[in-house]
């Protein structure tokens, strides 16, 4: 019996107390839940979280000593490996309680997390929840490895390596950089999903302040501004 087989047997119902399963929630761009949750077949044995920061190195004028300057943080990442087994389940008497099924059907639900969803025109935002872990992000990499098959070639075991990058809704984080504060002028690009009203809400915390942006850019009708247009966001 392989290590994966033993791992599967340990997590099947054997009269032990209920085990809380890890699950993935699907979210829209505003962080609201859409669709059904995806529950893992077996909880992961481990996961890893990564945090990092960006620094630039330079020399001061008239000095040979190098200096590090903080240039911003990187998004945190979550890496987790999931195990799937849809082989026959054998009870204590040696009889099959469940016949084998194609594990691909279980894996497909996770593969869809990197496909574009029509409502948001991008892969979905997800939240991976297990115990104290609640990680919201987008799936940046997914690798499926099929490890066991029936005699007919049907896959019944698989490993799924999942990498997520953290995601925050627009306007949900307080800007810490003085270059991104509302008292400095900057520029933004109009997109189909990011209007002048969205900019006002994100930059000033009040969508009603869209007129400030319109006035600074000589916009008489915000509905006529085409996606791709660069607009100035004035300081308040």
C-alpha positions in Angstrom: 0.0 0.0 0.0 1.4 3.4 -1.0 1.8 6.4 1.3 -1.1 8.1 -0.6 -3.3 5.1 -0.1 -2.6 5.1 3.7 -3.3 8.9 3.8 -6.6 8.4 2.1 -7.7 5.6 4.4 -6.9 7.8 7.5 -9.2 10.5 6.3 -12.2 8.3 5.3 -15.0 8.1 7.8 -14.1 5.6 10.4 -16.3 6.6 13.4 -13.9 9.4 14.3 -15.3 12.9 15.1 -16.2 15.1 12.1 -13.2 16.5 10.3 -13.6 20.1 9.1 -12.8 20.1 5.4 -10.9 22.8 3.7 -12.9 24.6 1.1 -12.7 27.3 -1.6 -15.2 30.1 -2.0 -15.7 31.8 -5.3 -16.0 35.6 -5.1 -16.9 38.5 -7.5 -14.8 41.7 -7.9 -16.4 43.2 -4.8 -15.7 40.2 -2.6 -19.2 38.8 -2.6 -19.7 35.1 -2.8 -21.0 33.6 -6.0 -21.7 30.0 -7.0 -21.1 27.0 -4.8 -18.2 26.3 -2.5 -15.6 23.8 -3.7 -14.8 21.4 -0.8 -11.5 19.5 -0.9 -11.7 15.7 -0.9 -8.9 15.4 1.7 -7.4 18.1 3.9 -3.8 19.1 2.9 -0.9 17.7 4.9 0.7 21.2 4.9 0.7 24.6 3.2 3.2 27.5 2.9 2.7 31.2 3.1 5.2 33.6 1.6 5.6 37.4 2.2 8.2 39.6 0.6 9.2 43.2 0.0 11.0 45.1 -2.8 14.1 47.2 -2.2 16.3 49.1 -4.6 20.1 49.6 -4.0 21.9 52.8 -4.8 24.8 55.0 -3.7 24.6 58.4 -2.1 26.2 61.3 -3.9 29.9 61.4 -3.0 29.7 58.1 -1.2 30.8 54.6 -2.0 28.5 53.1 0.5 25.3 51.5 -0.9 21.9 52.2 0.6 18.7 50.2 0.4 15.4 52.0 -0.2 12.1 50.3 0.3 10.1 50.5 -3.0 7.0 48.6 -2.0 5.6 45.3 -0.9 4.8 42.2 -3.0 1.6 40.3 -2.8 1.7 37.4 -0.4 1.3 33.9 -1.8 -0.2 30.6 -0.7 1.1 27.2 -1.9 -0.8 24.1 -1.1 -1.0 20.5 -2.3 -4.3 18.6 -2.4 -4.8 14.9 -2.7 -7.7 13.2 -4.5 -8.7 9.5 -4.4 -11.9 8.2 -6.0 -10.9 4.5 -6.0 -13.1 1.7 -4.5 -13.8 2.0 -0.8 -13.3 -1.3 1.1 -15.0 -1.9 4.4 -13.7 -4.0 7.3 -15.2 -7.2 5.8 -13.3 -6.7 2.6 -16.4 -5.6 0.5 -16.6 -2.6 -1.7 -18.8 0.2 -0.2 -18.2 2.4 -3.3 -17.0 1.6 -6.8 -14.2 3.6 -8.4 -15.0 6.8 -10.3 -12.9 9.1 -12.6 -10.9 11.5 -10.4 -10.8 13.9 -13.3 -14.3 15.1 -12.4 -13.1 16.2 -9.0 -10.0 17.9 -10.4 -12.0 19.8 -13.1 -13.7 22.0 -10.5 -10.2 23.3 -9.4 -9.0 23.7 -13.0 -11.9 26.0 -13.7 -10.3 28.5 -11.2 -7.9 29.5 -13.9 -10.5 29.9 -16.6 -12.1 33.2 -17.5 -15.6 33.7 -15.9 -18.0 35.5 -18.2 -19.4 37.8 -15.5 -16.1 39.3 -14.6 -14.1 38.7 -17.8 -11.2 37.2 -15.8 -10.5 34.1 -13.7 -12.4 34.2 -10.4 -11.2 35.6 -7.1 -11.2 32.8 -4.5 -10.9 32.4 -0.7 -9.2 29.3 0.6 -10.5 28.5 4.1 -9.3 25.9 6.5 -9.2 26.3 10.3 -7.6 29.6 11.1 -6.5 30.2 7.5 -8.6 32.4 5.3 -6.6 33.4 2.2 -8.2 35.6 -0.5 -6.5 35.7 -3.9 -6.3 34.5 -7.4 -5.0 31.2 -8.7 -1.7 31.8 -10.5 -0.6 28.3 -11.1 -2.3 24.9 -11.0 -0.6 21.5 -11.7 -2.5 18.2 -11.8 -0.5 15.0 -11.4 -2.4 11.7 -11.9 -0.8 8.9 -9.9 -3.0 5.8 -10.0 -5.2 4.2 -12.6 -7.6 1.3 -13.1 -6.7 -1.5 -15.5 -8.8 0.3 -18.2 -6.7 3.5 -17.7 -9.2 5.5 -15.7 -7.4 7.9 -13.3 -8.5 7.4 -9.6 -5.8 9.2 -7.7 -4.3 12.7 -8.3 -2.2 15.4 -6.6 -3.1 19.0 -7.2 -0.4 21.7 -6.6 -2.2 25.1 -6.2 -0.5 28.5 -6.0 -2.5 31.6 -5.0 -1.6 35.3 -5.0 -3.3 37.6 -2.5 -6.0 40.0 -3.8 -7.7 43.1 -2.3 -10.8 44.9 -3.7 -10.2 48.4 -5.0 -10.4 50.9 -2.2 -10.3 48.3 0.5 -6.8 49.1 1.7 -5.6 52.4 3.2 -2.8 53.7 1.1 0.4 53.9 3.0 2.6 55.5 0.4 2.6 59.3 0.2 2.7 58.9 -3.6 -0.8 57.3 -3.4 -2.4 59.7 -0.9 -5.5 61.8 -1.8 -3.4 65.0 -1.2 -1.2 64.4 -4.3 -2.2 64.7 -7.9 -1.9 61.4 -10.0 -3.3 59.8 -13.1 -5.5 56.8 -13.7 -6.8 55.0 -16.7 -10.5 54.6 -17.5 -11.5 50.9 -18.0 -14.7 49.2 -18.8 -15.0 48.0 -15.2 -13.5 51.1 -13.6 -15.4 54.4 -14.2 -14.9 57.9 -12.9 -17.4 57.1 -10.1 -15.2 54.1 -9.1 -12.1 56.3 -9.1 -13.8 58.8 -6.8 -14.9 56.1 -4.4 -11.4 54.5 -4.5 -9.4 57.8 -4.2 -11.6 60.0 -2.1 -13.8 57.4 -0.3 -16.9 59.1 -1.9 -18.3 58.3 -5.3 -20.2 61.6 -5.3 -16.8 63.4 -5.7 -16.7 62.3 -9.3 -17.4 65.9 -10.3 -14.0 66.9 -8.9 -12.3 64.5 -11.4 -14.7 65.5 -14.3 -14.0 69.2 -13.7 -10.2 68.7 -13.6 -10.3 66.9 -17.0 -12.9 69.1 -18.7 -15.4 66.1 -18.9 -18.9 67.2 -19.4 -20.5 63.8 -19.8 -18.7 60.9 -17.9 -20.7 58.3 -19.9 -18.9 59.4 -23.1 -15.4 58.9 -21.8 -13.9 55.9 -23.6 -12.0 53.1 -21.9 -8.2 53.7 -22.2 -8.6 57.4 -21.5 -6.0 58.7 -19.0 -7.5 61.2 -16.5 -5.9 63.3 -13.8 -7.0 62.7 -10.2 -6.6 66.1 -8.5 -5.5 66.6 -4.9 -8.1 67.5 -2.4 
